[in-house]
C-alpha cells in the first residue's frame, strides 16, 4: 500500500468516527503534520532534481539527504512534535475521552512511520551509487599523474601497469554507474510521486491551502 493510500484509509477512519476532516484543519496537530509533509516533500524534490540531471548528481543527492530534513525519525522537529501528540492522544483515548484531534492523531499516526519506511528504498538506492561516484571522480586525476611520472626518467613498467589498472577500474565503474544511477532515479521518482500525492490529498482534505495566510 502506498503512503497516499494509507492516508486515504486514515481519512476514511476519521469520517467513520463522525468527524469532518475540514473542521479539524485548525487543530495544531493537523498543522504540525502539514508542516512535516511540506518540509520533507520540498527536500525530496531537491533530491529528485539532483538525480534527474545528466549525468545524475548522486553526490549532491547524498548531501541533501544527510543535511536537510526529510522523514528521518530523529532529525525532523515536526516529527518529534507530532509523535508526542500521538502519545498524548493514546493516553486521552485510554481515559475515555473522545476528541476530534485524538481521532485525527490516532488515524493518521501510522502514516508518519510509513513515510520513513517508504523513503528508505530511495535512500538506499542513492547510497548504493555514492561509493562508485566518489571513487570514479578521483580516478582520472590519479591516472594522469601516473602517466606524467611514467614519461619521465623515473617512470617505468610498474607505473604504466598501475596506470592501466586505474584505467580498467574506471571503465568498470563507469559501466556500472549508469545502471545504479538509473535505479536511484527510479526509486527517488517513485517515492517523490507518492509523497506528492499524499501532500495533495492531505491539503485538499483538510483545506490547508485555503487557510494559509
Secondary structure, 3 states (H helix, E strand, C coil): CCHHHHHHHHHHHHHHCCCCHHHHCCCHHHHHHHHHHHHHHHHHHHHHHHHCCCCCCHHHHHHHHHHCCCCCCCCCHHHHHHHHHHHHHHHHHHCCCCCHHHHHHHHHHHHHHHHHHHHHHHHHHHHHHHHHHHHHHHHHHHHHHHHHHHCCCCCCHHHHHHHHHHHHHHHHHHHHHHHHHHHHHHHHHHHHHHHHHHHHHHHHHHCHHHHCC
